[in-house]
């Protein structure tokens, strides 16, 4: 019974897809982290449990002397309270500079951060996915980021098409309020 409740809860609050493998992704080959650092606003995201109800979400990326990137995420949570978390992003390897392992400090959490496409000045498409073989599901994390609080509908459509073409589920992408 407890297992059934846990599974139901996961399906209710996370973007899970049944009987699917995570798609093969290709990160931006010519990715330049020095152009990427700075402030990004979260314009669209899919249903992600740890961001449920969050608005005014933004991230500031800063280059560290050791080649990693400092991450500072801020938001207003579903209770209307300011919240933030800090972490570090480290490129997985030099041959794929747009693929990062992101580690948050408190609580200690790790995850992938894959830049699929960015022009550095207007938009960034970030994607991560985890297979959960025991349940035969995939858990997707999708973020459409913008340097401004709004994103052009044509760019949104272009990025959604890229996601669809690679096999990601774009049905639950929703606009993130930035009216704070």
ZIMOTA-V270498 format. One record per backbone hydrogen bond with DSSP energy under -0.5 kcal/mol. NH is the residue of the N-H (numbers start at 1). CO is the residue of the C=O. Records with the same first field share a line. If there is no record, write none. Layout:
NH=CO  CO
This chain:
5=1
6=2
7=3
8=4
9=5
10=6
11=7
12=8
13=9
14=10
15=47
16=14
17=138
19=136
20=17
28=115
31=28
33=31
35=32
36=32
37=33
38=61
40=59
41=146
42=57
43=41  144
44=144
45=174
46=142
48=46
51=48
52=49
54=51
55=76
56=177
58=74
59=40
60=72
61=38
62=70
64=68
67=64
69=89
70=62
71=87
72=60
73=85
74=58
75=83
76=55
77=75  81
78=52
80=77
83=75
85=73
87=71
88=103
89=69
90=101
92=99
93=96
96=93
99=96
100=98  113
101=90
102=100  111
103=88  101
104=102  109
105=86
109=104
111=102
113=100
114=127
115=98  113
116=114  125
117=125
119=123
120=123
121=119
124=145
125=117
126=124  143
127=114
128=141
130=139
132=137
133=131
135=132
136=132
137=132
138=17
139=130
140=15  138
141=128
143=126
144=44
145=124  143
146=41
147=122
156=152
157=153
158=154
159=155
160=156
161=157
162=158
163=159
164=160
165=161
166=162
167=163  164
168=163
170=168
173=170
174=45
176=43
177=175
